Amino acid sequence: MTTAVTTNGFTPMAETLSAVLAPGHRPTRPSPLSASITFGWRAVLKIKHVPEQLFDVTAFPIIMTLMFTYLFGGALAGSTGEYLQFLLPGIMVTSVVMITMYTGVAVNTDIEKGVFDRFRTLSIWRAAPMVGYLLGDVLRYLLASAMIMAVGLVLGFRPDGGVVGVLAGVALLMVFSFAFSWIWTMFGLLLRSEKSVMGVSMLVLFPLTFLSNVFVEPRTMPGWLQAFVEVNPITHLVASVRGLMAGDWDGGELSWTLIFAAIFTVVFGTLTMRLYNRK
């Protein structure tokens, strides 16, 4: 090895190598939005290489719609067609909210494989990997919503709110699901295995989705159960989506849904990032 010589003596080898290996300008740091979209695209590519992951957003919503429509339709509403008008928005909410738990499973899996150690060394916005998971899962939520709506239209669902009402309902569901997913990213960082994440997720999701106004009106429930249903965020979300699709823009229910979404993002987003920084 040689050493560069100057008029004053010797130039340190480190400076010489630095000049040779990095002669150009250092690349600029990606913006938070750019980094988040990149990680979101990574989540989409994972679906491309493992298409079996789409089972929960294709077959599961179809099974849920058919099963509950024909199981409860005749008993609760007198006909499956009439019950479908009430049920479909709730089934859409239930299906999408349930698959949000896979965000936490994906986070936990990457931690176990050591991928997050690599992410932490990158010169990017610290929250970008987490936001990327959520952005990638929005595609899954849209696919599940589209499948349910397609099946519903075939079975006879006719939203009085038209295309605008349906799109508004789906958009509200996407906003809420994005915020709700922060709960599972927290559990993905907190718990030790993906089975633990799924177990805790189901323990939380089943009471929230089934003890709500998805299948029946709350007024038919006992008083003590109505008290829980009325403060359940899923109840407000279902009422909002159902109203939008029916052409009834209920400002009160919409406000409560957006308030819950903001709370989930602020509280669980903050907890997620604190855990991520300490992990």
ROLUM-796025 format. One record per atom (N, C-alpha, C): z, y, x negated; residue in three letters. Coordinates in pm, whole numbers, padded with zeros to 5 digits, always signed. Atoms other than C-alpha are relative to their C-alpha. Layout:
ZYXALA ...
//
This chain:
+00000-00119-00084MET +00000+00000+00000MET +00000+00125-00088MET +00009-00124+00076THR -00069+00354-00114THR +00077+00109+00069THR -00074-00116-00051THR +00108+00684-00071THR -00084+00123-00022THR +00079-00122+00012ALA -00071+01013-00003ALA +00072+00098-00091ALA -00056-00094+00097VAL -00023+01275-00276VAL -00040+00141+00039VAL +00026-00141-00025THR +00004+01651-00214THR +00032+00079-00124THR -00026-00084+00117THR +00037+01945-00449THR +00148+00009-00031THR -00144-00010+00021ASN +00410+01943-00402ASN +00064-00135-00028ASN -00060+00131+00023GLY +00458+01571-00449GLY -00061-00103+00092GLY +00043+00110-00084PHE +00441+01277-00214PHE +00024+00032+00147PHE -00015-00010-00145THR +00384+01273+00164THR +00060-00130+00050THR -00061+00123-00049PRO +00609+01024+00345PRO -00101-00088+00071PRO +00092+00094-00060MET +00430+00709+00453MET +00000+00008+00152MET -00009-00008-00146ALA +00555+00752+00814ALA -00090+00109+00055ALA +00085-00109-00047GLU +00375+01085+00846GLU -00147-00036-00015GLU +00138+00041+00021THR +00056+00936+00703THR -00046-00096+00108THR +00034+00095-00105LEU +00058+00644+00944LEU -00009+00067+00135LEU +00003-00072-00127SER +00135+00879+01232SER -00131+00076+00017SER +00124-00077-00006ALA -00167+01091+01146ALA -00121-00090+00023ALA +00113+00092-00015VAL -00395+00784+01129VAL +00000-00068+00136VAL -00008+00078-00122LEU -00269+00592+01430LEU -00005+00085+00126LEU -00003-00084-00119ALA -00229+00886+01669ALA -00063+00135-00028ALA +00065-00126+00035PRO -00488+01147+01577PRO -00023+00091+00120PRO +00029-00080-00118GLY -00546+01263+01938GLY +00125+00049+00070GLY -00112-00048-00077HIS -00330+01427+02196HIS +00065-00114+00077HIS -00073+00102-00075ARG -00064+01222+02368ARG -00037+00009+00147ARG +00035-00005-00143PRO -00164+01122+02724PRO +00110+00065+00082PRO -00099-00065-00085THR +00005+01326+02992THR +00072-00102+00087THR -00079+00090-00084ARG +00278+01164+03196ARG -00054+00001+00142ARG +00054+00003-00137PRO +00151+01044+03537PRO +00096+00066+00098PRO -00081-00064-00102SER +00273+01233+03839SER +00075-00105+00081SER -00072+00097-00085PRO +00528+01070+04073PRO -00090-00067+00103PRO +00089+00057-00101LEU +00259+01024+04338LEU -00096-00101-00062LEU +00094+00089+00067SER +00011+00869+04095SER +00067-00130-00041SER -00072+00120+00043ALA +00270+00629+03953ALA +00037-00087+00120ALA -00039+00076-00119SER +00389+00528+04301SER -00120-00073+00060SER +00120+00063-00054ILE +00035+00460+04422ILE -00044-00117-00088ILE +00036+00108+00092THR -00031+00249+04111THR +00085-00123+00025THR -00087+00115-00028PHE +00271+00031+04181PHE -00025-00055+00141PHE +00038+00049-00132GLY +00168+00014+04546GLY -00122-00089-00007GLY +00119+00081+00019TRP -00171-00116+04437TRP +00035-00134-00065TRP -00046+00125+00060ARG +00009-00375+04225ARG +00051-00094+00108ARG -00050+00084-00109ALA +00183-00502+04539ALA -00116-00057+00082ALA +00116+00047-00074VAL -00154-00526+04715VAL -00072-00111-00078VAL +00065+00102+00082LEU -00302-00723+04424LEU +00076-00132+00002LEU -00079+00123-00010LYS -00016-00970+04446LYS -00035-00077+00127LYS +00041+00064-00124ILE -00119-01038+04805ILE -00137-00064-00017ILE +00134+00053+00023LYS -00479-01087+04692LYS +00005-00133-00073LYS -00006+00121+00080HIS -00381-01352+04439HIS +00083-00110+00067HIS -00079+00099-00074VAL -00130-01522+04674VAL -00015+00031+00148VAL +00026-00036-00140PRO -00285-01488+05021PRO +00095-00066+00099PRO -00096+00064-00090GLU -00022-01723+05166GLU +00108+00097+00046GLU -00100-00099-00037GLN +00204-01416+05174GLN -00033+00066+00134GLN +00041-00066-00124LEU +00005-01292+05474LEU +00034-00083+00124LEU -00035+00083-00115PHE +00131-01576+05694PHE +00097+00072+00092PHE -00102-00064-00082ASP +00428-01369+05809ASP -00053+00123+00074ASP +00055-00117-00069VAL +00203-01078+05914VAL -00122-00037+00086VAL +00114+00044-00084THR -00066-01287+06087THR +00047-00103+00102THR -00041+00107-00092ALA +00059-01615+06234ALA +00131+00031+00070ALA -00133-00027-00059PHE +00418-01503+06290PHE -00007+00097+00117PHE +00010-00091-00115PRO +00333-01200+06510PRO -00070-00063+00121PRO +00071+00065-00110ILE +00088-01408+06716ILE +00092-00098+00073ILE -00093+00096-00060ILE +00347-01681+06772ILE +00107+00072+00081ILE -00103-00077-00071MET +00612-01424+06869MET -00054+00054+00132MET +00057-00059-00121THR +00382-01254+07119THR -00025-00104+00107THR +00031+00104-00097LEU +00262-01572+07287LEU +00127-00068+00052LEU -00119+00076-00038MET +00600-01743+07288MET +00085+00078+00101MET -00089-00076-00088PHE +00805-01465+07446PHE -00071+00046+00128PHE +00074-00040-00120THR +00531-01355+07686THR +00003-00111+00105THR +00007+00110-00095TYR +00497-01698+07845TYR +00136-00067+00023TYR -00133+00057-00019LEU +00862-01796+07798LEU +00082+00080+00101LEU -00083-00086-00084PHE +01020-01496+07973PHE -00077+00071+00110PHE +00078-00081-00092GLY +00731-01339+08165GLY +00023-00032+00146GLY -00016+00037-00139GLY +00755-01535+08486GLY +00141+00015+00050GLY -00140-00005-00042ALA +01135-01543+08493ALA +00053+00143+00013ALA -00057-00134+00003LEU +01201-01176+08417LEU -00080+00102+00080LEU +00083-00102-00064ALA +00905-00988+08565ALA -00086-00055+00113ALA +00079+00057-00107GLY +00743-01229+08806GLY -00139-00042-00042GLY +00132+00037+00052SER +00420-01248+08604SER -00006+00035-00148SER +00012-00027+00145THR +00323-01264+08239THR -00072+00132-00026THR +00073-00125+00021GLY +00081-00973+08276GLY +00087+00122+00013GLY -00090-00114-00019GLU +00345-00735+08409GLU +00103+00008-00111GLU -00101+00002+00106TYR +00601-00844+08151TYR -00060+00041-00134TYR +00065-00035+00126LEU +00348-00803+07869LEU -00006+00151-00021LEU +00003-00145+00011GLN +00323-00430+07946GLN +00132+00054-00054GLN -00131-00040+00048PHE +00695-00402+07880PHE +00030-00059-00138PHE -00042+00074+00120LEU +00726-00659+07600LEU -00074+00038-00126LEU +00081-00008+00121LEU +00439-00591+07360LEU +00047+00107-00099LEU -00051-00096+00100PRO +00568-00264+07203PRO +00127-00048-00068PRO -00123+00051+00060GLY +00906-00429+07151GLY -00025-00113-00097GLY +00035+00109+00091ILE +00754-00741+06996ILE -00062+00055-00127ILE +00059-00062+00118MET +00551-00521+06764MET +00108+00055-00092MET -00111-00053+00079VAL +00867-00344+06650VAL +00079-00113-00065VAL -00079+00112+00052THR +01057-00672+06611THR -00071-00069-00117THR +00075+00071+00104SER +00784-00840+06406SER -00007+00082-00129SER +00014-00084+00119VAL +00731-00545+06170VAL +00135+00021-00067VAL -00132-00023+00058VAL +01102-00474+06123VAL +00051-00125-00071VAL -00046+00124+00064MET +01170-00840+06043MET -00067-00024-00135MET +00067+00026+00127ILE +00909-00856+05768ILE +00032+00105-00105ILE -00041-00097+00102THR +01057-00550+05596THR +00092-00064-00104THR -00095+00061+00093MET +01310-00784+05436MET -00070-00055-00124MET +00070+00056+00115TYR +01039-00923+05206TYR -00014+00101-00114TYR -00004-00100+00108THR +01050-00595+05015THR +00114-00030-00095THR -00116+00034+00083GLY +01397-00686+04893GLY -00020-00130-00076GLY +00028+00127+00067VAL +01284-01040+04812VAL -00091+00022-00120VAL +00092-00028+00111ALA +00997-00906+04598ALA +00071+00071-00114ALA -00076-00070+00104VAL +01232-00671+04412VAL +00087-00098-00077VAL -00088+00096+00064ASN +01478-00951+04342ASN -00078-00097-00088ASN +00083+00092+00077THR +01199-01182+04222THR -00044+00063-00131THR +00043-00069+00122ASP +01070-00924+03973ASP +00116+00018-00097ASP -00117-00012+00087ILE +01422-00874+03841ILE +00027-00131-00071ILE -00025+00131+00058GLU +01468-01246+03786GLU -00104-00035-00106GLU +00106+00030+00096LYS +01135-01266+03601LYS +00001+00096-00120LYS -00007-00095+00111GLY +01224-00973+03374GLY -00103+00111+00004GLY +00103-00102-00008VAL +00942-00750+03497VAL +00060+00139+00002VAL -00061-00132-00010PHE +01180-00465+03571PHE +00042+00055-00136PHE -00033-00047+00135ASP +01284-00452+03206ASP -00117+00076-00061ASP +00120-00068+00048ARG +00926-00356+03126ARG -00020+00133+00071ARG +00016-00123-00076PHE +00913-00097+03403PHE +00091+00110-00052PHE -00098-00101+00044ARG +01222+00077+03269ARG -00038+00064-00133ARG +00041-00057+00129THR +01056+00132+02930THR -00118+00096+00013THR +00118-00084-00018LEU +00756+00315+03078LEU +00038+00145+00024LEU -00023-00143-00019SER +00732+00691+03074SER -00058+00043+00135SER +00043-00029-00136ILE +00704+00727+03450ILE +00120+00048+00081ILE -00106-00037-00094TRP +00900+00862+03741TRP +00084-00123+00029TRP -00087+00116-00008ARG +01201+00633+03764ARG -00009-00073+00134ARG +00004+00063-00132ALA +01168+00570+04138ALA -00136-00059+00035ALA +00136+00043-00033ALA +00795+00487+04121ALA -00011-00150+00032ALA +00013+00142-00037PRO +00834+00104+04115PRO +00053-00030+00139PRO -00057+00024-00132MET +01057+00113+04423MET -00089+00055+00111MET +00088-00060-00100VAL +00836+00351+04616VAL -00130-00079+00009VAL +00122+00080+00000GLY +00536+00140+04514GLY +00014-00126+00084GLY -00024+00117-00084TYR +00690-00170+04672TYR -00015+00037+00148TYR +00002-00040-00140LEU +00733+00018+04998LEU -00140+00039+00045LEU +00136-00040-00035LEU +00384+00168+04993LEU -00090-00123+00016LEU +00079+00121-00011GLY +00230-00174+04932GLY +00030-00077+00127GLY -00038+00074-00120ASP +00425-00324+05220ASP -00046+00070+00127ASP +00053-00068-00119VAL +00296-00058+05459VAL -00129-00068+00047VAL +00121+00074-00038LEU -00035-00249+05450LEU +00035-00125+00080LEU -00044+00118-00073ARG +00150-00560+05565ARG +00043+00038+00142ARG -00044-00045-00132TYR +00308-00366+05850TYR -00120+00035+00089TYR +00118-00035-00077LEU -00031-00234+05958LEU -00075-00125+00047LEU +00067+00125-00038LEU -00180-00584+05956LEU +00074-00069+00114LEU -00079+00063-00106ALA +00106-00719+06168ALA -00019+00076+00131ALA +00018-00081-00121SER +00069-00431+06416SER -00138-00023+00060SER +00137+00022-00049ALA -00307-00483+06439ALA -00013-00138+00064ALA +00008+00135-00056MET -00266-00857+06501MET +00065-00005+00138MET -00071+00001-00127ILE -00014-00801+06779ILE -00078+00076+00106ILE +00077-00079-00096MET -00224-00532+06945MET -00125-00076+00044MET +00120+00076-00035ALA -00535-00752+06930ALA +00033-00113+00098ALA -00041+00108-00090VAL -00354-01046+07089VAL +00040+00057+00136VAL -00042-00062-00125GLY -00200-00815+07350GLY -00117+00043+00086GLY +00118-00043-00076LEU -00536-00671+07451LEU -00073-00120+00059LEU +00064+00121-00053VAL -00678-01022+07489VAL +00078-00054+00119VAL -00084+00054-00107LEU -00381-01122+07707LEU +00006+00093+00122LEU +00000-00092-00114GLY -00418-00812+07926GLY +00083+00124-00015GLY -00079-00122+00021PHE -00207-00537+07771PHE -00092+00122+00007PHE +00080-00120-00017ARG -00340-00196+07877ARG +00091+00122-00012ARG -00088-00116+00020PRO -00155+00104+07728PRO -00051+00123+00072PRO +00040-00120-00073ASP -00162+00408+07956ASP -00018+00120-00092ASP +00013-00111+00095GLY -00132+00634+07652GLY -00133+00000-00074GLY +00130+00006+00064GLY -00475+00525+07531GLY +00008-00019-00150GLY +00008+00018+00144VAL -00586+00515+07171VAL +00098+00092-00072VAL -00090-00097+00065VAL -00386+00827+07081VAL +00144-00048+00007VAL -00137+00049-00014GLY -00065+00682+07220GLY +00029-00120-00088GLY -00018+00119+00084VAL -00114+00350+07039VAL +00010+00040-00147VAL -00003-00043+00140LEU -00190+00520+06706LEU +00128+00075-00032LEU -00125-00073+00022ALA +00110+00751+06746ALA +00118-00096-00008ALA -00108+00099+00003GLY +00336+00454+06821GLY +00002-00079-00130GLY +00009+00074+00126VAL +00211+00259+06519VAL +00041+00088-00117VAL -00037-00091+00107ALA +00247+00565+06295ALA +00152+00020-00007ALA -00146-00014-00002LEU +00608+00613+06406LEU +00066-00127-00052LEU -00054+00127+00049LEU +00675+00244+06342LEU -00014-00011-00151LEU +00018+00004+00145MET +00532+00277+05989MET +00102+00089-00071MET -00097-00092+00060VAL +00755+00577+05913VAL +00139-00062+00001VAL -00132+00061-00011PHE +01066+00398+06038PHE +00012-00121-00092PHE -00006+00121+00083SER +00982+00072+05859SER +00007+00034-00148SER -00008-00044+00140PHE +00924+00255+05530PHE +00143+00039-00034PHE -00137-00043+00024ALA +01269+00413+05562ALA +00096-00119+00006ALA -00088+00115-00020PHE +01432+00090+05684PHE -00005-00096-00119PHE +00016+00091+00114SER +01296-00103+05384SER +00089+00035-00117SER -00090-00037+00109TRP +01523+00093+05151TRP +00129-00083+00004TRP -00119+00085-00009ILE +01808-00122+05282ILE -00020-00127-00080ILE +00025+00129+00066TRP +01644-00436+05148TRP -00025+00018-00149TRP +00011-00022+00145THR +01554-00282+04810THR +00139+00007-00062THR -00137-00003+00049MET +01925-00213+04773MET +00057-00141-00014MET -00049+00137+00007PHE +02011-00573+04856PHE -00074-00080-00108PHE +00075+00069+00104GLY +01734-00692+04623GLY +00056+00025-00138GLY -00062-00033+00128LEU +01905-00514+04335LEU +00144-00050-00008LEU -00143+00031-00002LEU +02258-00602+04444LEU +00029-00150-00006LEU -00027+00144-00010LEU +02232-00975+04516LEU -00067-00077-00113LEU +00041+00075+00118ARG +02169-01249+04263ARG -00126-00082+00017ARG +00116+00086-00020SER +01893-01455+04422SER -00076+00043+00124SER +00081-00036-00116GLU +01610-01418+04670GLU +00050-00069+00126GLU -00057+00067-00116LYS +01777-01672+04899LYS +00116+00080+00057LYS -00110-00085-00046SER +02082-01448+04915SER -00053+00122+00074SER +00061-00117-00066VAL +01860-01151+05002VAL -00049-00037+00139VAL +00052+00042-00129MET +01692-01343+05283MET +00114-00032+00096MET -00113+00035-00086GLY +02024-01473+05415GLY +00069+00123+00056GLY -00065-00123-00046VAL +02186-01130+05431VAL -00092+00078+00093VAL +00097-00073-00083SER +01869-00977+05575SER -00003-00055+00141SER +00004+00060-00133MET +01856-01224+05862MET +00130+00023+00075MET -00130-00026-00063LEU +02227-01172+05926LEU +00005+00140+00060LEU +00005-00137-00052VAL +02158-00801+05977VAL -00107+00016+00106VAL +00115-00024-00087LEU +01819-00822+06148LEU +00013-00065+00137LEU -00007+00068-00129PHE +01894-01074+06422PHE +00082+00078+00103PHE -00072-00080-00101PRO +02168-00870+06594PRO -00073+00131+00034PRO +00065-00128-00027LEU +01970-00546+06556LEU -00121-00016+00090LEU +00123+00015-00077THR +01646-00682+06701THR +00022-00065+00136THR -00017+00070-00126PHE +01771-00917+06970PHE +00101+00069+00092PHE -00095-00076-00082LEU +02066-00704+07089LEU -00051+00143+00014LEU +00065-00130-00019SER +01837-00420+07189SER -00076-00005+00132SER +00080-00006-00123ASN +01591-00324+07462ASN -00138-00062-00017ASN +00130+00062+00025VAL +01309-00539+07324VAL -00042-00089+00116VAL +00036+00101-00098PHE +01322-00813+07588PHE +00038+00038+00143PHE -00045-00040-00135VAL +01514-00663+07882VAL +00055+00142-00006VAL -00060-00132-00009GLU +01643-00329+08001GLU +00151-00011-00025GLU -00144+00008+00030PRO +01997-00256+07871PRO +00090+00006+00122PRO -00086-00015-00118ARG +02126-00179+08222ARG +00040-00135+00059ARG -00036+00132-00050THR +02131-00554+08295THR +00108-00067-00086THR -00095+00060+00094MET +02377-00616+08008MET +00143+00041+00036MET -00140-00040-00019PRO +02759-00611+08013PRO +00028+00136-00064PRO -00029-00135+00048GLY +02917-00272+07950GLY +00027+00007-00149GLY -00032-00003+00142TRP +03054-00358+07606TRP -00124-00019-00087TRP +00123+00022+00076LEU +02710-00480+07495LEU -00092+00122+00010LEU +00081-00121-00015GLN +02538-00171+07635GLN +00043+00107-00099GLN -00049-00100+00095ALA +02759+00041+07411ALA -00062-00020-00138ALA +00064+00028+00129PHE +02620-00134+07104PHE -00150+00028+00005PHE +00145-00016-00012VAL +02261-00133+07230VAL -00038+00148-00002VAL +00035-00143-00009GLU +02269+00242+07299GLU +00004+00070-00134GLU -00006-00063+00132VAL +02358+00324+06937VAL -00083-00077-00103VAL +00083+00081+00088ASN +02130+00059+06789ASN -00128+00078-00034ASN +00122-00074+00035PRO +01848+00234+06593PRO -00127-00069+00048PRO +00117+00073-00048ILE +01604-00041+06697ILE -00026+00033+00147ILE +00016-00037-00140THR +01667+00049+07061THR -00076+00131+00014THR +00068-00129-00006HIS +01561+00408+07001HIS -00145-00011-00048HIS +00136+00019+00051LEU +01259+00296+06801LEU -00089-00066+00105LEU +00077+00069-00103VAL +01143+00056+07073VAL -00029+00093+00117VAL +00021-00093-00111ALA +01194+00319+07343ALA -00105+00105-00036ALA +00098-00100+00043SER +00991+00569+07139SER -00141-00058-00002SER +00132+00063+00009VAL +00702+00331+07067VAL -00051-00037+00138VAL +00039+00038-00137ARG +00702+00203+07425ARG -00044+00124+00078ARG +00036-00122-00070GLY +00695+00559+07556GLY -00132+00058-00047GLY +00127-00053+00053LEU +00414+00670+07325LEU -00119-00080+00051LEU +00111+00083-00046MET +00197+00376+07423MET -00023+00013+00151MET +00014-00020-00144ALA +00266+00449+07789ALA -00040+00142+00035ALA +00038-00138-00025GLY +00172+00813+07747GLY +00116+00093+00027GLY -00120-00079-00024ASP +00531+00939+07775ASP +00064+00036-00133ASP -00053-00045+00129TRP +00628+01143+07468TRP +00143+00051+00022TRP -00141-00033-00021ASP +01008+01137+07496ASP +00056+00065-00127ASP -00046-00072+00118GLY +01131+01406+07258GLY +00137-00045-00049GLY -00134+00044+00040GLY +01490+01279+07263GLY -00004-00128-00081GLY +00008+00127+00072GLU +01404+00924+07160GLU -00073+00016-00133GLU +00072-00025+00125LEU +01155+01046+06900LEU +00091+00065-00103LEU -00091-00069+00092SER +01418+01275+06750SER +00101-00097-00060SER -00097+00097+00050TRP +01675+00996+06726TRP -00063-00097-00099TRP +00068+00092+00091THR +01423+00763+06564THR -00024+00064-00136THR +00025-00069+00127LEU +01327+01020+06300LEU +00130+00032-00073LEU -00130-00025+00063ILE +01693+01104+06238ILE +00049-00127-00071ILE -00039+00127+00062PHE +01772+00736+06173PHE -00085-00028-00124PHE +00088+00023+00115ALA +01469+00712+05942ALA +00043+00088-00118ALA -00044-00090+00107ALA +01590+01014+05745ALA +00132-00048-00061ALA -00130+00050+00050ILE +01943+00869+05718ILE -00021-00121-00089ILE +00026+00120+00081PHE +01814+00533+05592PHE -00060+00038-00136PHE +00065-00039+00125THR +01597+00704+05331THR +00098+00067-00095THR -00093-00074+00085VAL +01865+00939+05202VAL +00112-00089-00050VAL -00118+00079+00038VAL +02159+00697+05204VAL -00040-00120-00085VAL +00032+00123+00071PHE +01999+00369+05101PHE -00099+00023-00114PHE +00085-00035+00114GLY +01732+00531+04884GLY +00083+00044-00119GLY -00089-00044+00108THR +02008+00700+04684THR +00076-00117-00061THR -00072+00117+00050LEU +02210+00379+04658LEU -00091-00092-00081LEU +00096+00083+00072THR +01899+00188+04551THR -00025+00053-00140THR +00029-00057+00129MET +01822+00428+04269MET +00122-00003-00092MET -00119+00010+00083ARG +02182+00430+04148ARG +00016-00142-00055ARG -00005+00139+00046LEU +02178+00050+04133LEU -00109-00030-00102LEU +00112+00023+00089TYR +01839+00053+03966TYR +00027+00059-00139TYR -00031-00063+00128ASN +01958+00292+03694ASN +00108-00075-00076ASN -00109+00072+00065ARG +02259+00074+03626ARG -00032-00147-00026ARG +00029+00143+00006LYS +02090-00267+03654LYS -00030-00041-00144LYS 
//
